[in-house]
């Protein structure tokens, strides 16, 4: 049981790390798209940034759900 919980914790941390990376890249692209870029490039950057931020939220949600709502058969 302890090894399974350790693997689950490592997987959750890995998901949270990827979610953080996606959020950071999304925020950087959003800032660049709103301040520096012009024209179509700005819109593309903003859309990609929003997509990355939403993806980051989904990955975080999946990581939390996997931990909180896991099956109780291992208990």
HTML snippet that shows the backbone in 3Dmol.js (N, CA, C, O; Angstrom):
<script src="https://3Dmol.org/build/3Dmol-min.js"></script>
<div id="view" style="width:600px;height:400px;position:relative"></div>
<script>
const pdb = `
ATOM      1  N   UNK A   1       0.811  -1.193   0.000  1.00  0.00           N
ATOM      2  CA  UNK A   1       0.000   0.000   0.000  1.00  0.00           C
ATOM      3  C   UNK A   1       0.856   1.258   0.000  1.00  0.00           C
ATOM      4  O   UNK A   1       0.545   2.215  -0.710  1.00  0.00           O
ATOM      5  N   UNK A   2       1.913   1.271   0.773  1.00  0.00           N
ATOM      6  CA  UNK A   2       2.736   2.464   0.871  1.00  0.00           C
ATOM      7  C   UNK A   2       3.423   2.775  -0.456  1.00  0.00           C
ATOM      8  O   UNK A   2       3.559   3.939  -0.831  1.00  0.00           O
ATOM      9  N   UNK A   3       3.856   1.731  -1.166  1.00  0.00           N
ATOM     10  CA  UNK A   3       4.508   1.953  -2.458  1.00  0.00           C
ATOM     11  C   UNK A   3       3.530   2.515  -3.469  1.00  0.00           C
ATOM     12  O   UNK A   3       3.894   3.366  -4.281  1.00  0.00           O
ATOM     13  N   UNK A   4       2.291   2.047  -3.426  1.00  0.00           N
ATOM     14  CA  UNK A   4       1.270   2.551  -4.341  1.00  0.00           C
ATOM     15  C   UNK A   4       0.967   4.016  -4.050  1.00  0.00           C
ATOM     16  O   UNK A   4       0.783   4.805  -4.976  1.00  0.00           O
ATOM     17  N   UNK A   5       0.913   4.391  -2.762  1.00  0.00           N
ATOM     18  CA  UNK A   5       0.692   5.785  -2.395  1.00  0.00           C
ATOM     19  C   UNK A   5       1.863   6.655  -2.818  1.00  0.00           C
ATOM     20  O   UNK A   5       1.676   7.805  -3.215  1.00  0.00           O
ATOM     21  N   UNK A   6       3.080   6.106  -2.734  1.00  0.00           N
ATOM     22  CA  UNK A   6       4.259   6.846  -3.168  1.00  0.00           C
ATOM     23  C   UNK A   6       4.221   7.097  -4.670  1.00  0.00           C
ATOM     24  O   UNK A   6       4.516   8.201  -5.128  1.00  0.00           O
ATOM     25  N   UNK A   7       3.855   6.064  -5.440  1.00  0.00           N
ATOM     26  CA  UNK A   7       3.742   6.230  -6.888  1.00  0.00           C
ATOM     27  C   UNK A   7       2.655   7.233  -7.239  1.00  0.00           C
ATOM     28  O   UNK A   7       2.818   8.046  -8.149  1.00  0.00           O
ATOM     29  N   UNK A   8       1.546   7.171  -6.511  1.00  0.00           N
ATOM     30  CA  UNK A   8       0.443   8.104  -6.754  1.00  0.00           C
ATOM     31  C   UNK A   8       0.880   9.541  -6.447  1.00  0.00           C
ATOM     32  O   UNK A   8       0.535  10.473  -7.173  1.00  0.00           O
ATOM     33  N   UNK A   9       1.638   9.705  -5.368  1.00  0.00           N
ATOM     34  CA  UNK A   9       2.130  11.033  -5.010  1.00  0.00           C
ATOM     35  C   UNK A   9       3.115  11.560  -6.044  1.00  0.00           C
ATOM     36  O   UNK A   9       3.091  12.743  -6.383  1.00  0.00           O
ATOM     37  N   UNK A  10       3.978  10.687  -6.543  1.00  0.00           N
ATOM     38  CA  UNK A  10       4.938  11.103  -7.570  1.00  0.00           C
ATOM     39  C   UNK A  10       4.224  11.477  -8.855  1.00  0.00           C
ATOM     40  O   UNK A  10       4.596  12.445  -9.518  1.00  0.00           O
ATOM     41  N   UNK A  11       3.206  10.716  -9.206  1.00  0.00           N
ATOM     42  CA  UNK A  11       2.437  11.041 -10.418  1.00  0.00           C
ATOM     43  C   UNK A  11       1.723  12.378 -10.260  1.00  0.00           C
ATOM     44  O   UNK A  11       1.672  13.177 -11.196  1.00  0.00           O
ATOM     45  N   UNK A  12       1.176  12.616  -9.079  1.00  0.00           N
ATOM     46  CA  UNK A  12       0.489  13.892  -8.850  1.00  0.00           C
ATOM     47  C   UNK A  12       1.467  15.061  -8.947  1.00  0.00           C
ATOM     48  O   UNK A  12       1.157  16.088  -9.550  1.00  0.00           O
ATOM     49  N   UNK A  13       2.648  14.899  -8.349  1.00  0.00           N
ATOM     50  CA  UNK A  13       3.643  15.973  -8.417  1.00  0.00           C
ATOM     51  C   UNK A  13       4.080  16.221  -9.857  1.00  0.00           C
ATOM     52  O   UNK A  13       4.303  17.365 -10.253  1.00  0.00           O
ATOM     53  N   UNK A  14       4.202  15.139 -10.646  1.00  0.00           N
ATOM     54  CA  UNK A  14       4.576  15.281 -12.051  1.00  0.00           C
ATOM     55  C   UNK A  14       3.492  16.034 -12.824  1.00  0.00           C
ATOM     56  O   UNK A  14       3.794  16.912 -13.631  1.00  0.00           O
ATOM     57  N   UNK A  15       2.228  15.684 -12.570  1.00  0.00           N
ATOM     58  CA  UNK A  15       1.121  16.406 -13.215  1.00  0.00           C
ATOM     59  C   UNK A  15       1.119  17.877 -12.813  1.00  0.00           C
ATOM     60  O   UNK A  15       0.915  18.756 -13.651  1.00  0.00           O
ATOM     61  N   UNK A  16       1.344  18.137 -11.536  1.00  0.00           N
ATOM     62  CA  UNK A  16       1.356  19.526 -11.062  1.00  0.00           C
ATOM     63  C   UNK A  16       2.522  20.304 -11.669  1.00  0.00           C
ATOM     64  O   UNK A  16       2.384  21.487 -11.981  1.00  0.00           O
ATOM     65  N   UNK A  17       3.667  19.646 -11.835  1.00  0.00           N
ATOM     66  CA  UNK A  17       4.808  20.304 -12.469  1.00  0.00           C
ATOM     67  C   UNK A  17       4.485  20.681 -13.904  1.00  0.00           C
ATOM     68  O   UNK A  17       4.758  21.805 -14.325  1.00  0.00           O
ATOM     69  N   UNK A  18       3.899  19.743 -14.669  1.00  0.00           N
ATOM     70  CA  UNK A  18       3.525  20.046 -16.057  1.00  0.00           C
ATOM     71  C   UNK A  18       2.472  21.146 -16.116  1.00  0.00           C
ATOM     72  O   UNK A  18       2.515  22.000 -17.001  1.00  0.00           O
ATOM     73  N   UNK A  19       1.535  21.130 -15.185  1.00  0.00           N
ATOM     74  CA  UNK A  19       0.522  22.183 -15.154  1.00  0.00           C
ATOM     75  C   UNK A  19       1.171  23.542 -14.892  1.00  0.00           C
ATOM     76  O   UNK A  19       0.785  24.545 -15.493  1.00  0.00           O
ATOM     77  N   UNK A  20       2.146  23.570 -14.004  1.00  0.00           N
ATOM     78  CA  UNK A  20       2.849  24.820 -13.721  1.00  0.00           C
ATOM     79  C   UNK A  20       3.651  25.322 -14.915  1.00  0.00           C
ATOM     80  O   UNK A  20       3.674  26.522 -15.190  1.00  0.00           O
ATOM     81  N   UNK A  21       4.301  24.416 -15.618  1.00  0.00           N
ATOM     82  CA  UNK A  21       5.068  24.795 -16.811  1.00  0.00           C
ATOM     83  C   UNK A  21       4.127  25.345 -17.884  1.00  0.00           C
ATOM     84  O   UNK A  21       4.412  26.371 -18.501  1.00  0.00           O
ATOM     85  N   UNK A  22       3.005  24.656 -18.101  1.00  0.00           N
ATOM     86  CA  UNK A  22       2.037  25.132 -19.089  1.00  0.00           C
ATOM     87  C   UNK A  22       1.487  26.505 -18.717  1.00  0.00           C
ATOM     88  O   UNK A  22       1.331  27.370 -19.579  1.00  0.00           O
ATOM     89  N   UNK A  23       1.195  26.702 -17.440  1.00  0.00           N
ATOM     90  CA  UNK A  23       0.676  27.989 -16.993  1.00  0.00           C
ATOM     91  C   UNK A  23       1.714  29.094 -17.168  1.00  0.00           C
ATOM     92  O   UNK A  23       1.380  30.201 -17.590  1.00  0.00           O
ATOM     93  N   UNK A  24       2.964  28.798 -16.845  1.00  0.00           N
ATOM     94  CA  UNK A  24       4.020  29.800 -16.986  1.00  0.00           C
ATOM     95  C   UNK A  24       4.216  30.198 -18.445  1.00  0.00           C
ATOM     96  O   UNK A  24       4.301  31.384 -18.765  1.00  0.00           O
ATOM     97  N   UNK A  25       4.285  29.210 -19.321  1.00  0.00           N
ATOM     98  CA  UNK A  25       4.443  29.504 -20.750  1.00  0.00           C
ATOM     99  C   UNK A  25       3.225  30.267 -21.270  1.00  0.00           C
ATOM    100  O   UNK A  25       3.362  31.194 -22.068  1.00  0.00           O
ATOM    101  N   UNK A  26       2.037  29.876 -20.816  1.00  0.00           N
ATOM    102  CA  UNK A  26       0.826  30.576 -21.230  1.00  0.00           C
ATOM    103  C   UNK A  26       0.821  32.032 -20.784  1.00  0.00           C
ATOM    104  O   UNK A  26       0.442  32.917 -21.550  1.00  0.00           O
ATOM    105  N   UNK A  27       1.238  32.278 -19.556  1.00  0.00           N
ATOM    106  CA  UNK A  27       1.272  33.660 -19.073  1.00  0.00           C
ATOM    107  C   UNK A  27       2.308  34.503 -19.816  1.00  0.00           C
ATOM    108  O   UNK A  27       2.060  35.668 -20.127  1.00  0.00           O
ATOM    109  N   UNK A  28       3.471  33.909 -20.100  1.00  0.00           N
ATOM    110  CA  UNK A  28       4.502  34.642 -20.850  1.00  0.00           C
ATOM    111  C   UNK A  28       3.985  34.993 -22.248  1.00  0.00           C
ATOM    112  O   UNK A  28       4.147  36.124 -22.707  1.00  0.00           O
ATOM    113  N   UNK A  29       3.368  34.027 -22.916  1.00  0.00           N
ATOM    114  CA  UNK A  29       2.817  34.303 -24.245  1.00  0.00           C
ATOM    115  C   UNK A  29       1.701  35.345 -24.195  1.00  0.00           C
ATOM    116  O   UNK A  29       1.578  36.177 -25.094  1.00  0.00           O
ATOM    117  N   UNK A  30       0.901  35.293 -23.153  1.00  0.00           N
ATOM    118  CA  UNK A  30      -0.173  36.277 -23.016  1.00  0.00           C
ATOM    119  C   UNK A  30       0.382  37.681 -22.829  1.00  0.00           C
ATOM    120  O   UNK A  30      -0.121  38.636 -23.422  1.00  0.00           O
ATOM    121  N   UNK A  31       1.406  37.808 -22.014  1.00  0.00           N
ATOM    122  CA  UNK A  31       2.022  39.123 -21.798  1.00  0.00           C
ATOM    123  C   UNK A  31       2.662  39.627 -23.085  1.00  0.00           C
ATOM    124  O   UNK A  31       2.498  40.794 -23.440  1.00  0.00           O
ATOM    125  N   UNK A  32       3.383  38.768 -23.782  1.00  0.00           N
ATOM    126  CA  UNK A  32       4.006  39.174 -25.046  1.00  0.00           C
ATOM    127  C   UNK A  32       2.939  39.533 -26.074  1.00  0.00           C
ATOM    128  O   UNK A  32       3.061  40.532 -26.781  1.00  0.00           O
ATOM    129  N   UNK A  33       1.897  38.716 -26.152  1.00  0.00           N
ATOM    130  CA  UNK A  33       0.838  38.968 -27.126  1.00  0.00           C
ATOM    131  C   UNK A  33       0.082  40.248 -26.866  1.00  0.00           C
ATOM    132  O   UNK A  33      -0.364  40.908 -27.804  1.00  0.00           O
ATOM    133  N   UNK A  34      -0.070  40.609 -25.603  1.00  0.00           N
ATOM    134  CA  UNK A  34      -0.819  41.822 -25.279  1.00  0.00           C
ATOM    135  C   UNK A  34       0.035  43.087 -25.298  1.00  0.00           C
ATOM    136  O   UNK A  34      -0.501  44.184 -25.459  1.00  0.00           O
ATOM    137  N   UNK A  35       1.354  42.959 -25.136  1.00  0.00           N
ATOM    138  CA  UNK A  35       2.179  44.160 -25.041  1.00  0.00           C
ATOM    139  C   UNK A  35       3.092  44.399 -26.230  1.00  0.00           C
ATOM    140  O   UNK A  35       3.220  45.535 -26.687  1.00  0.00           O
ATOM    141  N   UNK A  36       3.732  43.352 -26.741  1.00  0.00           N
ATOM    142  CA  UNK A  36       4.783  43.536 -27.735  1.00  0.00           C
ATOM    143  C   UNK A  36       4.309  43.249 -29.155  1.00  0.00           C
ATOM    144  O   UNK A  36       4.577  44.031 -30.067  1.00  0.00           O
ATOM    145  N   UNK A  37       3.614  42.144 -29.348  1.00  0.00           N
ATOM    146  CA  UNK A  37       3.270  41.692 -30.701  1.00  0.00           C
ATOM    147  C   UNK A  37       2.191  42.574 -31.326  1.00  0.00           C
ATOM    148  O   UNK A  37       1.388  43.201 -30.634  1.00  0.00           O
ATOM    149  N   UNK A  38       2.203  42.599 -32.666  1.00  0.00           N
ATOM    150  CA  UNK A  38       1.233  43.386 -33.421  1.00  0.00           C
ATOM    151  C   UNK A  38       0.474  42.495 -34.387  1.00  0.00           C
ATOM    152  O   UNK A  38       0.984  41.466 -34.830  1.00  0.00           O
ATOM    153  N   UNK A  39      -0.735  42.893 -34.708  1.00  0.00           N
ATOM    154  CA  UNK A  39      -1.500  42.260 -35.771  1.00  0.00           C
ATOM    155  C   UNK A  39      -1.891  40.828 -35.478  1.00  0.00           C
ATOM    156  O   UNK A  39      -2.287  40.472 -34.368  1.00  0.00           O
ATOM    157  N   UNK A  40      -1.765  40.023 -36.519  1.00  0.00           N
ATOM    158  CA  UNK A  40      -2.200  38.631 -36.445  1.00  0.00           C
ATOM    159  C   UNK A  40      -1.344  37.850 -35.450  1.00  0.00           C
ATOM    160  O   UNK A  40      -1.857  36.973 -34.755  1.00  0.00           O
ATOM    161  N   UNK A  41      -0.062  38.152 -35.372  1.00  0.00           N
ATOM    162  CA  UNK A  41       0.819  37.442 -34.445  1.00  0.00           C
ATOM    163  C   UNK A  41       0.347  37.621 -32.999  1.00  0.00           C
ATOM    164  O   UNK A  41       0.423  36.685 -32.203  1.00  0.00           O
ATOM    165  N   UNK A  42      -0.128  38.792 -32.665  1.00  0.00           N
ATOM    166  CA  UNK A  42      -0.618  39.035 -31.309  1.00  0.00           C
ATOM    167  C   UNK A  42      -1.844  38.180 -31.015  1.00  0.00           C
ATOM    168  O   UNK A  42      -1.952  37.584 -29.943  1.00  0.00           O
ATOM    169  N   UNK A  43      -2.765  38.123 -31.970  1.00  0.00           N
ATOM    170  CA  UNK A  43      -3.966  37.312 -31.763  1.00  0.00           C
ATOM    171  C   UNK A  43      -3.635  35.837 -31.652  1.00  0.00           C
ATOM    172  O   UNK A  43      -4.224  35.128 -30.837  1.00  0.00           O
ATOM    173  N   UNK A  44      -2.706  35.371 -32.457  1.00  0.00           N
ATOM    174  CA  UNK A  44      -2.299  33.965 -32.397  1.00  0.00           C
ATOM    175  C   UNK A  44      -1.657  33.669 -31.046  1.00  0.00           C
ATOM    176  O   UNK A  44      -1.953  32.645 -30.430  1.00  0.00           O
ATOM    177  N   UNK A  45      -0.784  34.552 -30.585  1.00  0.00           N
ATOM    178  CA  UNK A  45      -0.138  34.345 -29.296  1.00  0.00           C
ATOM    179  C   UNK A  45      -1.146  34.356 -28.150  1.00  0.00           C
ATOM    180  O   UNK A  45      -1.047  33.547 -27.227  1.00  0.00           O
ATOM    181  N   UNK A  46      -2.103  35.259 -28.206  1.00  0.00           N
ATOM    182  CA  UNK A  46      -3.113  35.324 -27.152  1.00  0.00           C
ATOM    183  C   UNK A  46      -3.975  34.062 -27.153  1.00  0.00           C
ATOM    184  O   UNK A  46      -4.278  33.519 -26.091  1.00  0.00           O
ATOM    185  N   UNK A  47      -4.367  33.599 -28.326  1.00  0.00           N
ATOM    186  CA  UNK A  47      -5.178  32.381 -28.404  1.00  0.00           C
ATOM    187  C   UNK A  47      -4.412  31.156 -27.910  1.00  0.00           C
ATOM    188  O   UNK A  47      -4.966  30.319 -27.197  1.00  0.00           O
ATOM    189  N   UNK A  48      -3.145  31.051 -28.288  1.00  0.00           N
ATOM    190  CA  UNK A  48      -2.318  29.931 -27.812  1.00  0.00           C
ATOM    191  C   UNK A  48      -2.132  30.030 -26.298  1.00  0.00           C
ATOM    192  O   UNK A  48      -2.161  29.016 -25.599  1.00  0.00           O
ATOM    193  N   UNK A  49      -1.944  31.238 -25.796  1.00  0.00           N
ATOM    194  CA  UNK A  49      -1.781  31.423 -24.350  1.00  0.00           C
ATOM    195  C   UNK A  49      -3.038  30.997 -23.604  1.00  0.00           C
ATOM    196  O   UNK A  49      -2.950  30.320 -22.580  1.00  0.00           O
ATOM    197  N   UNK A  50      -4.194  31.382 -24.100  1.00  0.00           N
ATOM    198  CA  UNK A  50      -5.447  30.983 -23.457  1.00  0.00           C
ATOM    199  C   UNK A  50      -5.607  29.470 -23.507  1.00  0.00           C
ATOM    200  O   UNK A  50      -6.038  28.861 -22.528  1.00  0.00           O
ATOM    201  N   UNK A  51      -5.270  28.864 -24.623  1.00  0.00           N
ATOM    202  CA  UNK A  51      -5.340  27.411 -24.751  1.00  0.00           C
ATOM    203  C   UNK A  51      -4.404  26.726 -23.746  1.00  0.00           C
ATOM    204  O   UNK A  51      -4.781  25.733 -23.124  1.00  0.00           O
ATOM    205  N   UNK A  52      -3.198  27.253 -23.590  1.00  0.00           N
ATOM    206  CA  UNK A  52      -2.254  26.677 -22.622  1.00  0.00           C
ATOM    207  C   UNK A  52      -2.738  26.841 -21.187  1.00  0.00           C
ATOM    208  O   UNK A  52      -2.575  25.934 -20.371  1.00  0.00           O
ATOM    209  N   UNK A  53      -3.331  27.989 -20.872  1.00  0.00           N
ATOM    210  CA  UNK A  53      -3.836  28.203 -19.521  1.00  0.00           C
ATOM    211  C   UNK A  53      -5.009  27.276 -19.203  1.00  0.00           C
ATOM    212  O   UNK A  53      -5.106  26.749 -18.095  1.00  0.00           O
ATOM    213  N   UNK A  54      -5.887  27.082 -20.166  1.00  0.00           N
ATOM    214  CA  UNK A  54      -7.006  26.162 -19.959  1.00  0.00           C
ATOM    215  C   UNK A  54      -6.493  24.727 -19.819  1.00  0.00           C
ATOM    216  O   UNK A  54      -6.982  23.972 -18.979  1.00  0.00           O
ATOM    217  N   UNK A  55      -5.521  24.356 -20.632  1.00  0.00           N
ATOM    218  CA  UNK A  55      -4.931  23.024 -20.533  1.00  0.00           C
ATOM    219  C   UNK A  55      -4.270  22.825 -19.166  1.00  0.00           C
ATOM    220  O   UNK A  55      -4.373  21.752 -18.572  1.00  0.00           O
ATOM    221  N   UNK A  56      -3.601  23.852 -18.678  1.00  0.00           N
ATOM    222  CA  UNK A  56      -2.984  23.780 -17.361  1.00  0.00           C
ATOM    223  C   UNK A  56      -4.034  23.550 -16.283  1.00  0.00           C
ATOM    224  O   UNK A  56      -3.828  22.748 -15.373  1.00  0.00           O
ATOM    225  N   UNK A  57      -5.157  24.251 -16.383  1.00  0.00           N
ATOM    226  CA  UNK A  57      -6.231  24.067 -15.414  1.00  0.00           C
ATOM    227  C   UNK A  57      -6.777  22.641 -15.463  1.00  0.00           C
ATOM    228  O   UNK A  57      -7.032  22.035 -14.422  1.00  0.00           O
ATOM    229  N   UNK A  58      -6.955  22.109 -16.663  1.00  0.00           N
ATOM    230  CA  UNK A  58      -7.479  20.747 -16.816  1.00  0.00           C
ATOM    231  C   UNK A  58      -6.511  19.727 -16.224  1.00  0.00           C
ATOM    232  O   UNK A  58      -6.941  18.787 -15.555  1.00  0.00           O
ATOM    233  N   UNK A  59      -5.216  19.897 -16.457  1.00  0.00           N
ATOM    234  CA  UNK A  59      -4.218  18.966 -15.912  1.00  0.00           C
ATOM    235  C   UNK A  59      -4.229  19.027 -14.384  1.00  0.00           C
ATOM    236  O   UNK A  59      -4.139  17.989 -13.728  1.00  0.00           O
ATOM    237  N   UNK A  60      -4.337  20.227 -13.812  1.00  0.00           N
ATOM    238  CA  UNK A  60      -4.413  20.357 -12.358  1.00  0.00           C
ATOM    239  C   UNK A  60      -5.658  19.673 -11.819  1.00  0.00           C
ATOM    240  O   UNK A  60      -5.609  18.982 -10.801  1.00  0.00           O
ATOM    241  N   UNK A  61      -6.762  19.869 -12.501  1.00  0.00           N
ATOM    242  CA  UNK A  61      -8.022  19.267 -12.070  1.00  0.00           C
ATOM    243  C   UNK A  61      -7.929  17.735 -12.103  1.00  0.00           C
ATOM    244  O   UNK A  61      -8.389  17.062 -11.180  1.00  0.00           O
ATOM    245  N   UNK A  62      -7.341  17.198 -13.157  1.00  0.00           N
ATOM    246  CA  UNK A  62      -7.183  15.745 -13.256  1.00  0.00           C
ATOM    247  C   UNK A  62      -6.270  15.200 -12.161  1.00  0.00           C
ATOM    248  O   UNK A  62      -6.530  14.133 -11.604  1.00  0.00           O
ATOM    249  N   UNK A  63      -5.212  15.927 -11.856  1.00  0.00           N
ATOM    250  CA  UNK A  63      -4.295  15.482 -10.808  1.00  0.00           C
ATOM    251  C   UNK A  63      -4.992  15.476  -9.452  1.00  0.00           C
ATOM    252  O   UNK A  63      -4.815  14.545  -8.668  1.00  0.00           O
ATOM    253  N   UNK A  64      -5.780  16.504  -9.173  1.00  0.00           N
ATOM    254  CA  UNK A  64      -6.506  16.554  -7.906  1.00  0.00           C
ATOM    255  C   UNK A  64      -7.568  15.469  -7.839  1.00  0.00           C
ATOM    256  O   UNK A  64      -7.727  14.817  -6.807  1.00  0.00           O
ATOM    257  N   UNK A  65      -8.295  15.272  -8.928  1.00  0.00           N
ATOM    258  CA  UNK A  65      -9.362  14.281  -8.943  1.00  0.00           C
ATOM    259  C   UNK A  65      -8.796  12.879  -8.750  1.00  0.00           C
ATOM    260  O   UNK A  65      -9.390  12.056  -8.054  1.00  0.00           O
ATOM    261  N   UNK A  66      -7.661  12.612  -9.358  1.00  0.00           N
ATOM    262  CA  UNK A  66      -7.027  11.304  -9.231  1.00  0.00           C
ATOM    263  C   UNK A  66      -6.634  11.031  -7.781  1.00  0.00           C
ATOM    264  O   UNK A  66      -6.683   9.888  -7.329  1.00  0.00           O
ATOM    265  N   UNK A  67      -6.246  12.069  -7.059  1.00  0.00           N
ATOM    266  CA  UNK A  67      -5.832  11.890  -5.673  1.00  0.00           C
ATOM    267  C   UNK A  67      -7.025  11.843  -4.721  1.00  0.00           C
ATOM    268  O   UNK A  67      -7.068  11.000  -3.825  1.00  0.00           O
ATOM    269  N   UNK A  68      -7.971  12.720  -4.904  1.00  0.00           N
ATOM    270  CA  UNK A  68      -9.090  12.830  -3.973  1.00  0.00           C
ATOM    271  C   UNK A  68     -10.118  11.719  -4.185  1.00  0.00           C
ATOM    272  O   UNK A  68     -10.607  11.135  -3.219  1.00  0.00           O
ATOM    273  N   UNK A  69     -10.442  11.430  -5.431  1.00  0.00           N
ATOM    274  CA  UNK A  69     -11.508  10.476  -5.728  1.00  0.00           C
ATOM    275  C   UNK A  69     -10.961   9.125  -6.192  1.00  0.00           C
ATOM    276  O   UNK A  69     -11.526   8.505  -7.093  1.00  0.00           O
ATOM    277  N   UNK A  70      -9.890   8.678  -5.597  1.00  0.00           N
ATOM    278  CA  UNK A  70      -9.331   7.392  -5.989  1.00  0.00           C
ATOM    279  C   UNK A  70     -10.205   6.259  -5.430  1.00  0.00           C
ATOM    280  O   UNK A  70     -10.996   6.462  -4.509  1.00  0.00           O
ATOM    281  N   UNK A  71     -10.046   5.106  -5.989  1.00  0.00           N
ATOM    282  CA  UNK A  71     -10.798   3.937  -5.512  1.00  0.00           C
ATOM    283  C   UNK A  71     -10.322   3.532  -4.124  1.00  0.00           C
ATOM    284  O   UNK A  71      -9.140   3.645  -3.801  1.00  0.00           O
ATOM    285  N   UNK A  72     -11.226   3.075  -3.339  1.00  0.00           N
ATOM    286  CA  UNK A  72     -10.897   2.694  -1.966  1.00  0.00           C
ATOM    287  C   UNK A  72     -10.528   1.223  -1.844  1.00  0.00           C
ATOM    288  O   UNK A  72     -10.416   0.720  -0.726  1.00  0.00           O
ATOM    289  N   UNK A  73     -10.339   0.522  -2.941  1.00  0.00           N
ATOM    290  CA  UNK A  73     -10.050  -0.905  -2.875  1.00  0.00           C
ATOM    291  C   UNK A  73      -8.664  -1.186  -2.312  1.00  0.00           C
ATOM    292  O   UNK A  73      -8.414  -2.309  -1.875  1.00  0.00           O
ATOM    293  N   UNK A  74      -7.749  -0.216  -2.303  1.00  0.00           N
ATOM    294  CA  UNK A  74      -6.414  -0.449  -1.758  1.00  0.00           C
ATOM    295  C   UNK A  74      -6.396  -0.319  -0.238  1.00  0.00           C
ATOM    296  O   UNK A  74      -5.426  -0.730   0.399  1.00  0.00           O
ATOM    297  N   UNK A  75      -7.427   0.233   0.343  1.00  0.00           N
ATOM    298  CA  UNK A  75      -7.445   0.462   1.800  1.00  0.00           C
ATOM    299  C   UNK A  75      -7.666  -0.796   2.558  1.00  0.00           C
ATOM    300  O   UNK A  75      -7.708  -0.776   3.789  1.00  0.00           O
TER     301      UNK A  75
END
`;
const viewer = $3Dmol.createViewer("view");
viewer.addModel(pdb, "pdb");
viewer.setStyle({}, {cartoon: {color: "spectrum"}});
viewer.zoomTo();
viewer.render();
</script>
